[in-house]
Amino acid sequence: MAFTSPLNEEITFSDVSVNGLVEFKSPQLDVDIRFSWESLAGLQAQWGEDFLSKAASGMDSLQIEDLAVIVAAASDVTEAHVMETCPPILPLSNACKLAWSYAWNGGEPPEEKSEPEKKPARLTLFGWRLRAPFERG
């Protein structure tokens, strides 16, 4: 996926590769993001019981420090490097979400459930359905 920042800088991140790797490229930061079991265990050890809520708040861009910790855990850059380079938050967050989804679900991210097709409402009179003479069912 590609974005153009307000400064006309190109920001890209790839779809998930076979092994769960997401390539994030911006003028500030060029990093490969992949959540291994080791990186997930490291985050869990660091954050304890708050593991999932802190990860969610970091990837939802509510806590910038948590996002930096997540990127550092899933890549070869340090948290300090992420904070110093100041990459664009939303595209980096989206790249992390994509890699996170692959780590938990594998393959494609789960599809959103669509609402079942609704049949047209039938007119009722005191609980009895009124139908057109040609209608079945």
N, C-alpha and C positions, 0 to 999 in steps of 0.2 A: 504494500500500500504506500502511496506517496502523498505527501502534503507539501504545501508551500507556505512558509511562515510569512508573517507580515513584512519581514525584511527580504522577501523573495529568496529565502534559503530553501533548498530542497531537503525534505526530511522523509526518509523511507524506512519501512520495516517489512520484512518478507513474511510470507505465509510460513507456517510451521513446516520444517523439513521432516524427513523420515524419522530422525532421532529426537524430535522436539525442539530443535534449534530455531530461534528467531533472530534474524540479523537486523539490528537497528543502526541506522546511519543518519547522522545529522552533522552540521558543521562543527558542533561542539563535542560530539561523542560518537564513536564508531565501536559498537560492541555486539558480541553474540550472546544472546540470553537463552539459557537452558536450565530448567530446574531438574536436577538429578535428585535421587533419594538422599544423597549426602547433603546437598544444599538445603533441601526441605527439613532434614533432621537438624541441621545447624540453626535454621530459623526457629524451629520448634524448641530447641535447647535454649536459644537466646531469649525468646519471648515467653516461654512457658505456657501457661493456660491461655494467655491472650494471643496465642499464635495465629489462629484464623482471623480474629477480629482485627489485629494489627496489620496482617497481610492485606485484608480487604480494605482497610482505611488507607493503607499506603498505595494500593493500586487504584483506588478511587480518587487519588490525588488530594486526599484530605490531610494527610501527614507527609510532608516532603521528606523528612528525615527517614521515615519508614520506607518510602519509595527508594531512597538511596541505599538503605540496608538490603532491600529486596534485590535491587540490581546488582549490588556487590556480591550477594550470596549466589546469584545465578550466572555470574560472569567472572571474567578474570580481572576486573577493575576493582578498586577499593571504594569504599563509601566516601572517603574524603575526595577522591578524584571525581566522582559523580557530582558531589556538592560544589566543587571548584569549577567544573566545566559548565554547569547550569544548562543541561540539555532541555529542550522543550518538554514540559511536563506531560501534557495529554498524549502525544504520540508515544512517549516512553512508557507511560502507564498502559496504553493499549497494547504495546508490544509485550509487556510483562503479563498482562491478562491472557494473551494468546498462548504464551509459553506455559503459564500456570494451568490453563485449561487442558493443554496437552498432557502435562505432568499428572493431573488428576484423572482425566477422562480417557486419554489416549486418542489417537486419530483425530477426527474432526470434532470441534466443539459441539456440545449437544444442541440440537435444533430447538428453536422455540416452538412450543406447541401451538398450533393454530386452532382457532375455535371451530367446533364441528358445524357443518352446514345446517342452518336452521330451516325447517319446513315452514311454509307459509301458515300463518294462524288460520284456524277454522272458526267460523262463526258458531257459537253455541247458544242454545236456548234451554235454560233450566237443566244444564248438564247433558243435553242431547246435541250431537253434532249435526249441523245442517250442511249437507253436501249438494254439490251440483249433480244432476242426474248422470253425467258422464264420468264422474270422479270415482275412482276405486280406492279402497283402503281406508 
